[in-house]
């Protein structure tokens, strides 16, 4: 039987950690799968769909998470709600999924961070959208803090329309005030190479019980370090990155993994990232 083939597509794709993570997940599950990366520009996507349809499945990153949808037969409920796909399962039906929300929720759960109460999400881009929708579905009290009040308002209005009874407001990051059960950073502030920056002031951070930072390079941002120094629980984006890959394997093969194996993979992925990049 020929080896099943999988891939991650995006543009640019050079710094992706996906091949390392997914190859390890196939090994842990004792599943036979070849996993590659494919740099596909927006102009090439339509031309290469037949090539992608030959794969058993694939992952999608920027800039194709929305553009891939017209080429699929079906979306699961979360992908339909978000209008975004990061995992495809091929077969008689080409079905799209989004595993980013599951990765986020598992990262919080395995770190012992509750997803409830008053939550502030920093940013209003693609990553922020994921976190705001999940907070709305979890019936949290949401504050979107961004550099652009207009963009934050647009996101708040969209989520309120799709998730009835959402309790949500927005403000500028510079105006952020109050006590929060969880702060979620969905901006690139603090990412390598500008790793000495924080998206919020130390004063604002000191009033947050728990912190999640979507950045995974560096493994511990200044935001995470200072949150821990304050006595807060805090987790970075590498945990989410690995857990969303785990969910993709559950979709493809129904694979199951131990918490210990995934914790080790999160650590090994961080070591590999430092080695390569």
TISELO-852883 format. One line per field, with one value per residue (C-alpha): z, y, x; residue number from 1. Coordinates in steps of 0.001 Angstrom, whole numbers. Layout:
<lumlums>
zz = Z_... $
yy = Y_... $
xx = X_... $
seq = NUM_... $
</lumlums>
This chain:
<lumlums>
zz = 0_-973_1846_2469_1731_3672_3459_4823_2284_2643_1346_2538_4235_4999_8798_9416_12253_10815_9188_12428_14566_12224_11490_15230_15637_12910_14695_18102_16666_14652_11506_8148_6614_4605_5425_3360_3033_-176_-888_-2937_-3802_-4008_-7807_-7852_-5542_-8196_-10512_-7843_-6400_-8358_-6768_-3293_-3987_-4450_-838_2029_3866_4326_6578_5509_6810_5694_3150_2111_5110_3439_-218_28_939_-2600_-3542_-755_-679_2964_6093_9696_11988_13424_10012_8716_11680_11381_7581_7924_7283_8430_7956_5049_5005_1494_411_-1329_266_639_4090_5752_9478_11721_14553_15857_18413_19733_20009_21991_24362_24951_25656_28367_29753_30059_31749_34321_33094_33315_30261_31961_33517_32328_29380_27470_23989_22674_18913_16281_13438_12344_15554_17684_15738_16869_20507_20513_18947_21462_24344_23034_22742_26318_27520_28783_29348_26510_26040_22731_23168_19942_18330_16060_17787_14453_13632_17153_16861_13517_15053_18108_15909_13735_16714_18385_15205_14872_18574_20194_23722_23540_26221_24435_24354_22839_23735_22715_24270_25857_27561_28997_32603_35020_36488_34179_34695_31458_29092_25577_23352_19681_18377_17174_19872_21668_18766_17661_16797_18735_21806_24433_23821_25547_24113_27382_30289_33396_35369_33130_33232_37043_37084_35042_36846_33846_30521_27137_24501_20952_20135_20135_19195_21768_23797_26750_25771_28139_28679_29863_32040_33781_34225_35976_38108_39188_40286_37332_35368_31848_28676_25263_21704_21169_23207_20943_17805_18817_20105_16922_15020_17376_16506_12789_13350_15244_12170_9721_11677_15005_16663_20444_22428_26061_27761_28561_24910_23830_26614_25420_21809_22832_24482_21583_19103_21026_20944_17205_16551_18305_16358_12955_13261 $
yy = 0_3402_5785_8408_11962_15129_18708_22228_24981_28703_31624_32200_28839_28711_29057_26631_24106_21910_19163_18580_18460_16343_13798_13241_12880_10216_8372_8591_7236_4564_5858_5781_9266_11474_15193_18016_21797_23481_27175_28173_31826_33222_33211_29515_28136_27452_25909_23487_22319_19044_18372_19045_16783_13871_14199_12333_15633_18956_21972_25588_28716_32352_33504_30616_30007_31719_31284_27468_27339_27500_24390_22237_20227_20750_22698_21614_23920_25816_26401_27671_30010_31387_31444_29958_26553_25275_21506_19522_15838_14420_11439_11060_14449_17215_18614_21690_22193_24814_23334_26639_27067_23529_24139_27314_25653_22634_24930_26649_23409_21597_24664_24809_28182_28662_30075_32083_35434_38708_38307_40889_40061_42256_42795_42459_40483_36865_35286_37639_36589_32986_33968_36419_33879_31194_33632_34535_30866_30326_33220_35258_39020_40220_43328_43785_46125_47220_50024_50792_51403_51203_47719_46503_47759_45951_42654_43154_43850_40778_38431_39929_39303_35647_34727_36183_37641_38175_40550_42509_45952_47497_50062_51285_49373_52633_52975_49447_49469_46958_43501_40456_36701_36167_38308_36926_38461_38103_40631_40087_42419_40543_38188_37475_39514_42313_40132_42850_44396_43871_44605_46102_48052_46309_48023_46532_43117_43144_43137_39910_36556_34451_35088_33381_34656_33335_34018_30902_32440_33073_30230_32597_36198_39108_39140_35515_36073_39120_37443_34511_36920_38436_34992_34529_31328_31890_29833_30631_29834_26707_24739_25935_25220_21601_20980_22275_19783_17018_17798_17571_13995_13167_14346_12382_9150_9332_9258_9614_10829_11005_14378_13370_12718_16051_17945_16395_17329_20943_21060_19314_21671_24653_23163_22465_25992_27495_25160_25981_29602 $
xx = 0_1506_2376_-292_819_34_1273_1088_469_1088_3110_5757_6238_9965_9760_6908_7244_4475_6621_8555_5390_3256_5987_6362_2589_2481_5309_3614_347_2208_512_2289_2286_4629_4377_5874_5575_4428_4945_1892_1320_-2229_-2014_-1059_-3754_-6397_-3800_-2601_-5935_-5801_-2391_-3819_-6802_-4374_-3214_-4876_-5110_-3370_-3006_-3396_-1749_-1617_-2790_-5079_-7363_-10312_-9275_-9367_-13082_-14590_-12571_-14065_-17291_-18149_-17182_-17584_-19587_-16608_-15012_-18346_-18791_-15256_-15159_-11680_-10079_-6683_-7171_-8617_-9550_-9737_-11807_-15120_-15888_-13289_-14066_-12579_-12018_-10476_-8407_-7010_-9834_-9317_-5571_-6205_-8679_-6393_-3441_-5488_-6941_-3605_-2095_-4884_-6143_-9937_-11703_-14417_-15209_-13732_-11377_-9353_-8078_-5277_-5525_-8237_-6625_-7068_-5782_-7864_-10963_-10448_-10097_-13011_-15390_-14383_-14817_-18279_-19270_-18016_-20225_-17292_-17349_-15109_-12998_-11181_-8206_-6550_-4547_-7526_-10853_-12694_-11332_-12054_-15637_-16087_-14929_-17137_-20169_-19493_-19221_-22302_-24277_-23198_-23243_-26382_-26245_-22474_-21227_-18488_-16899_-13798_-11159_-7735_-4833_-3664_-7076_-7151_-8295_-9780_-9260_-9328_-9426_-7494_-5435_-4899_-2236_-3178_-635_2960_4311_7094_7844_11421_13462_11690_11460_11933_8492_5135_1681_392_1840_3160_389_-2328_-642_-521_-4342_-4671_-4946_-3916_-2168_-2065_373_-155_3511_5722_9084_10481_9015_8562_7917_8540_4773_4848_7919_6464_3072_4746_6768_3433_2267_-97_-507_797_1265_2747_1761_3871_1343_-1494_556_1134_-2383_-4037_-1847_-3003_-6617_-5769_-4528_-7696_-9629_-7468_-7001_-8820_-5385_-5129_-2121_-1068_-620_2955_3804_2334_4113_7376_6579_5900_9312_11058_9402_10743_14253_13949_12705_15724_18024_16582_15566 $
seq = 1_2_3_4_5_6_7_8_9_10_11_12_13_14_15_16_17_18_19_20_21_22_23_24_25_26_27_28_29_30_31_32_33_34_35_36_37_38_39_40_41_42_43_44_45_46_47_48_49_50_51_52_53_54_55_56_57_58_59_60_61_62_63_64_65_66_67_68_69_70_71_72_73_74_75_76_77_78_79_80_81_82_83_84_85_86_87_88_89_90_91_92_93_94_95_96_97_98_99_100_101_102_103_104_105_106_107_108_109_110_111_112_113_114_115_116_117_118_119_120_121_122_123_124_125_126_127_128_129_130_131_132_133_134_135_136_137_138_139_140_141_142_143_144_145_146_147_148_149_150_151_152_153_154_155_156_157_158_159_160_161_162_163_164_165_166_167_168_169_170_171_172_173_174_175_176_177_178_179_180_181_182_183_184_185_186_187_188_189_190_191_192_193_194_195_196_197_198_199_200_201_202_203_204_205_206_207_208_209_210_211_212_213_214_215_216_217_218_219_220_221_222_223_224_225_226_227_228_229_230_231_232_233_234_235_236_237_238_239_240_241_242_243_244_245_246_247_248_249_250_251_252_253_254_255_256_257_258_259_260_261_262_263_264_265_266_267_268_269_270_271_272_273_274_275_276_277 $
</lumlums>
